Amino acid sequence: MHGSKTLLARLRNLFMDAGRENEAKVVGRLVSEYRDALDILEESYIMARYGELSYGEKQGKLCVSVAKKILEVSKNIEEGLA
């Protein structure tokens, strides 16, 4: 499993390589804006599989919100490419 930031950075780079600077900027801003929440998502995935870790309601809501935002941005990019 690759980290979400790593995958998003790879996607940004693929957009740059394809000359899709606008899409690359959107993905880059997404990572920059939600860096801390992406760290929490990655950590919670790893700990859920291999250890024990708990989060508060505020962190949980933040992670759900960020996941929804990533899906929304991804869908918008996909529609723009179609």
N, C-alpha and C positions, 0 to 999 in steps of 0.2 A: 504494500500500500504506500503510495507516495503521499506526501503532505499536500493539503489543499493549496497552500501558497506556491508550492513547487509546480503543481499542475497548472495553476492560473498563470504563473510566470511563463511556463512553456507555451500556453495558449497565446499570451501576449506576444511572445517572440515569433510564433508562427504567423500571427497577424502582421507583425512588422515585416517578416520575410516575404509575405504575400502582398506587401504594399497597402495593407489595410490599416493605416495609421489611426483612423478614428476609432476603430474597434479595439486596437491595441491600447489606446489611451483610456478607453472605458474600462477595460480589464485592469490596467495599471492603477487607475484611481480606485477601483473596487478593492484591490489588495491593500493599497495605502490606507484607505478610509477604515477598513475593517480588519486591519492586521492583528490587533489584540484578540478580537473575537475569533478569528481564524486559528490563532494559537490555542484558544480554549477548545475549539472544536477538534483540533488535531489531538490535543492532550486527552480530551475525554474519550475519543475513539480508542486510543492506545490503552488508557487505563481501564476502560470497560472490557477490553479483551484480556489484559494481562495483570491487572491489579485492582486496587480499590481506591476510589476517589469520589468525593461528593461535591456538588456545587449548589449554590443557593438559587432561589427562584429567579432573582434578578439576572444572574449569569445564564440560567437556562432560557429565559425569555429573550435575552440578547442573542444567544446562539440560534434560536429558532428564527428570530427576525433577520439575522444575517443570512442564514440558509435560504430563507424566502427571497431576500434581495438578490442573492447570487442566482437563484433560479429565474427570477424576473429579468435580470440583466442578460442572462444567457438566452432566454426566450426572445428578448428584443433583438439581440445580435443575430440570432438564427433567422428571425423574420426579415431582418434587414439584408441578410445574405441571400435570401430566397428569391 
